[in-house]
Structure formats: structure tokens, C-alpha cells
Amino acid sequence: MAAPLLVLDDVRKVYTRGGVIRRPTFTLQANLSLDEPDIVGVVGPNGAGKTTLFEMMTGSNAPTSGRVLVAGTDIHGVKYRERDRLAIHYHQSYQVRRFRKRIPSAFLAPSPTRTPLVHLFDEPQFNLQDGYIGFMLDFFRKLRDEGRLVVLCMHPTAAWHLDILAEIAGRFLFVAGGGVTRMADFGALVAEPRFRSYLGPEMTKAADAICHRATPIPT
């Protein structure tokens, strides 16, 4: 049986500050498994740790404890220049994130794969020109259909952002309060009180309308 595409095994990241006495300033914890090819939406308030989560998933930010496994391989044990053969992080304008090198690459293992299995898009810029959004959504689906896991982080500031999430994502991760909560679908996400508080009244109204459109009419 094939290993899950992505596992966060009791991952915990703690940021601290101070000289002699280090005091925690932020903690993010995640324990989840994404087993099969899919498109996963990631949402949450600014500063909740979404980018930190992506950086740990792709090996550019080492967790304080726990492991990140891509298809059974601990990505933080792979040579830096080869980590994007497991998981790759595109930030906003699709630039690849840099790695923080703490261990000489000679002491790390080669990647077991040649092309990325996990593609993480961190708040991609969707151009509103004709056809562009459809092109990008088709691209995400193509990656999924080729056996990849696509993780799409968005900060909804307009109703059409919610439309994209509802249309493209099969499941969701809500990042807030120092943790990562898995949501089965868009309806479950919209029903989450913390998500509704994060959206605010107007965007929540738009999200409810999307859910209403997607609900089958009883016959």
C-alpha cells in the first residue's frame, strides 16, 4: 500500500524571543494526513501561520518537533536542492521559496522522486482577464489528475475568491488559534464559527449564498 502523499506527524513550530530567557511568541501545531491526490484549500486569518505551515511542508522551515513526510520520506532529511522534487512552494507571484540551510547537504539523503508530488500555492495572484482563472483552475486539476496533491492558500477578500475555493477544493484546512483543523468540504468550512468570524458579515453572506446554490433541491 502506497504511503500517504503528505503527513504532518505531530508537527509543532514554536517561535521565541529574548536573550538569556527565551519566551514563546507564537506556536503552530498540526497533526494530519492527506492520503490521495486532491486539491486542498487553506484559509485562516493573517498571522495565523499559513505560510509557516507551507514552509514546513516543503522543508524550508524546520519544525521544532515532529516530522513532515511526503510519500513516506521525511522532507527535512532530504538534500536542500532536491526537496522541490518532493514538495514545492510557490509564493504569490509563483516564486519558489528559499531554504534555510542548517545541516550540510552532504549529510542529507537524495530525493526518491524526480518531480514534485505536492504543489503548494501561497495566495496566488488570479488575473481577472478573460480565461485566466479558468486556465489556472484547469492547471490545478491537471496536477491532481496526474497524481499530485495541490494545496491552495487563499485570503478571501471578495466573493469571487470564495467561488474559486468552493469550485476547486475537495477539502479544506482552517488555520487559526495555533492549530490546523481539517474540514470535509466547503459547507463544513462555512459552518465553522471561527471561519465566519474571520470572514465578517458581508463575506459570510456571500459564502452562505454559495452553499445555498450548491444545495440540491429536494424532489
C-alpha positions as CSV (number, residue, x, y, z in Angstrom):
1,M,0.0,0.0,0.0
2,A,1.4,3.4,-1.0
3,A,2.3,5.9,1.7
4,P,0.1,9.0,2.1
5,L,1.1,11.9,-0.1
6,L,1.5,14.2,2.9
7,V,1.7,13.6,6.6
8,L,2.3,16.1,9.3
9,D,3.2,13.9,12.2
10,D,2.6,15.8,15.4
11,V,4.4,18.8,13.9
12,R,4.9,21.8,16.2
13,K,6.6,25.1,15.4
14,V,7.5,27.5,18.3
15,Y,8.9,31.0,17.7
16,T,10.6,32.6,20.7
17,R,12.4,35.8,21.6
18,G,14.6,37.0,24.4
19,G,18.3,36.8,25.4
20,V,19.0,34.5,28.3
21,I,15.4,33.5,28.8
22,R,13.6,32.6,25.6
23,R,9.8,33.2,25.7
24,P,7.4,31.7,23.2
25,T,5.7,34.3,20.9
26,F,3.9,32.0,18.5
27,T,3.1,28.3,18.3
28,L,1.6,26.3,15.5
29,Q,0.7,22.7,15.8
30,A,-0.6,20.2,13.1
31,N,-1.3,16.5,13.0
32,L,-2.9,15.3,9.8
33,S,-2.6,13.0,6.8
34,L,-3.6,13.8,3.2
35,D,-3.5,10.4,1.6
36,E,-4.5,10.8,-2.0
37,P,-4.3,13.2,-4.9
38,D,-6.6,16.2,-4.3
39,I,-7.0,19.9,-4.2
40,V,-7.0,21.3,-0.7
41,G,-7.9,24.8,0.2
42,V,-6.1,26.5,3.1
43,V,-7.7,29.6,4.8
44,G,-7.3,31.5,8.0
45,P,-6.6,34.9,9.5
46,N,-3.5,36.9,8.7
47,G,-0.7,35.9,11.1
48,A,-2.3,32.5,11.9
49,G,0.7,30.6,10.5
50,K,-0.4,29.6,7.0
51,T,2.9,30.5,5.3
52,T,4.8,28.8,8.2
53,L,2.8,25.7,7.6
54,F,3.7,25.8,3.9
55,E,7.3,26.3,4.7
56,M,7.4,23.3,7.0
57,M,5.6,21.2,4.4
58,T,8.3,22.0,1.8
59,G,11.3,21.8,4.1
60,S,12.3,25.5,4.1
61,N,11.4,25.9,7.8
62,A,12.2,23.2,10.3
63,P,9.6,22.3,12.8
64,T,10.5,22.5,16.5
65,S,9.3,18.9,16.8
66,G,7.5,16.3,14.7
67,R,8.0,15.2,11.1
68,V,6.8,16.2,7.7
69,L,6.5,13.1,5.4
70,V,6.0,13.3,1.7
71,A,5.1,9.9,0.3
72,G,6.8,8.4,3.3
73,T,10.0,10.5,3.1
74,D,11.0,13.0,5.8
75,I,11.4,16.1,3.7
76,H,13.7,17.7,6.3
77,G,16.1,14.9,5.8
78,V,16.5,15.4,2.1
79,K,19.2,17.4,0.3
80,Y,18.2,21.1,0.0
81,R,18.5,21.3,-3.7
82,E,16.3,18.2,-4.1
83,R,13.4,19.0,-1.7
84,D,11.4,20.6,-4.5
85,R,11.4,17.1,-6.1
86,L,9.0,16.1,-3.3
87,A,7.1,19.3,-2.5
88,I,7.4,22.8,-4.0
89,H,6.1,26.1,-2.6
90,Y,5.0,28.9,-4.9
91,H,4.5,32.2,-3.1
92,Q,2.1,34.8,-4.6
93,S,3.8,35.5,-8.0
94,Y,4.8,31.8,-8.2
95,Q,8.4,32.4,-7.0
96,V,9.8,29.4,-5.3
97,R,10.7,29.9,-1.6
98,R,14.3,29.6,-0.5
99,F,15.6,27.1,2.1
100,R,17.2,27.8,5.4
101,K,20.3,25.6,5.5
102,R,21.2,24.3,8.9
103,I,22.9,21.0,8.1
104,P,25.5,20.5,5.3
105,S,23.7,19.0,2.3
106,A,26.3,16.2,2.1
107,F,24.9,14.7,5.3
108,L,21.3,14.6,3.9
109,A,19.6,12.0,1.7
110,P,18.8,12.3,-2.0
111,S,15.1,12.7,-3.0
112,P,13.5,9.4,-4.0
113,T,11.5,11.3,-6.7
114,R,12.4,13.4,-9.7
115,T,9.3,15.7,-9.9
116,P,7.2,17.2,-7.1
117,L,4.4,15.2,-5.6
118,V,3.0,18.1,-3.6
119,H,2.4,21.6,-5.0
120,L,1.7,24.4,-2.6
121,F,0.3,27.7,-4.0
122,D,0.5,30.5,-1.3
123,E,-2.0,33.3,-2.1
124,P,-1.6,33.1,-5.9
125,Q,-2.5,36.2,-7.9
126,F,-5.5,35.4,-10.1
127,N,-5.7,37.8,-13.0
128,L,-9.2,38.8,-13.9
129,Q,-8.6,38.9,-17.6
130,D,-10.8,36.6,-19.8
131,G,-10.0,33.0,-19.4
132,Y,-7.1,33.3,-16.9
133,I,-8.9,32.0,-13.8
134,G,-10.3,29.0,-15.8
135,F,-6.8,28.3,-17.1
136,M,-5.3,28.2,-13.6
137,L,-8.1,26.0,-12.2
138,D,-7.6,23.6,-15.1
139,F,-3.9,23.6,-14.3
140,F,-4.6,22.7,-10.7
141,R,-6.9,19.9,-11.8
142,K,-4.3,18.6,-14.2
143,L,-1.8,18.3,-11.4
144,R,-4.4,16.4,-9.3
145,D,-5.3,14.1,-12.2
146,E,-1.6,13.3,-12.6
147,G,-1.5,12.0,-9.1
148,R,-0.3,15.2,-7.3
149,L,-1.5,16.9,-4.2
150,V,-2.4,20.6,-4.7
151,V,-2.6,22.8,-1.7
152,L,-4.1,26.3,-2.4
153,C,-3.9,29.0,0.2
154,M,-6.2,32.0,-0.3
155,H,-7.2,35.0,1.8
156,P,-10.8,35.7,0.6
157,T,-11.4,39.5,0.2
158,A,-14.0,39.3,-2.5
159,A,-16.9,36.9,-3.2
160,W,-15.3,35.5,-6.3
161,H,-12.4,34.3,-4.1
162,L,-14.9,32.2,-2.3
163,D,-16.4,31.0,-5.6
164,I,-12.9,29.7,-6.6
165,L,-12.4,27.9,-3.3
166,A,-15.9,26.3,-3.5
167,E,-15.4,25.2,-7.1
168,I,-11.8,23.9,-7.0
169,A,-11.1,22.5,-3.5
170,G,-12.2,19.0,-2.4
171,R,-11.5,19.6,1.2
172,F,-10.1,22.4,3.4
173,L,-7.7,23.2,6.2
174,F,-8.6,26.1,8.5
175,V,-5.5,27.6,10.3
176,A,-6.3,29.6,13.4
177,G,-5.6,29.7,17.1
178,G,-2.3,27.9,16.8
179,G,-3.8,24.8,15.2
180,V,-4.9,23.3,11.9
181,T,-8.5,22.0,11.6
182,R,-9.5,19.7,8.7
183,M,-12.8,20.4,7.0
184,A,-14.6,17.9,4.8
185,D,-16.0,20.4,2.3
186,F,-16.9,24.0,1.7
187,G,-20.2,23.7,3.6
188,A,-18.4,22.4,6.7
189,L,-15.9,25.3,6.4
190,V,-18.6,27.9,6.1
191,A,-20.4,26.4,9.1
192,E,-17.3,26.8,11.3
193,P,-18.0,29.8,13.7
194,R,-14.3,30.8,13.7
195,F,-14.3,30.9,9.9
196,R,-17.4,33.0,9.8
197,S,-15.9,35.4,12.3
198,Y,-12.8,35.7,10.2
199,L,-14.8,36.4,7.0
200,G,-17.0,39.1,8.6
201,P,-20.7,39.7,7.9
202,E,-20.6,40.6,4.2
203,M,-18.3,37.8,3.1
204,T,-20.2,35.3,5.3
205,K,-23.4,36.3,3.5
206,A,-21.6,35.6,0.2
207,A,-20.3,32.2,1.5
208,D,-23.8,31.2,2.6
209,A,-25.2,32.1,-0.8
210,I,-22.6,29.8,-2.5
211,C,-23.6,27.0,-0.2
212,H,-27.3,27.6,-0.9
213,R,-26.6,27.4,-4.7
214,A,-24.7,24.2,-4.2
215,T,-27.5,22.5,-2.2
216,P,-29.7,20.1,-4.3
217,I,-33.4,21.0,-4.4
218,P,-35.5,18.1,-2.9
219,T,-37.8,16.4,-5.3
